[in-house]
Amino acid sequence: MASCPECHTEFSAPNVSTVSEIIECGDCHSELEVVGVSPLRLATAPEIEEDWGE
């Protein structure tokens, strides 16, 4: 079981196996990054920023 850092809904994600994997909260639809797998720990996924060719 893990808790969404945005809406605090608890859910299980049995198919998660790697750190840095992105999953979606089924309740608030936030993108979450897996930061630990045993136990499952989640954080809000970082926003992808444009680099404009830099």
KAKA-V313281 format. One line per field, one symbol per residue. ss: DSSP state (@ for helix, = for strand, . for the rest). Layout:
# KAKA-V313281
ss = ???
This chain:
# KAKA-V313281
ss = .==......==..........===......=======..=====..........
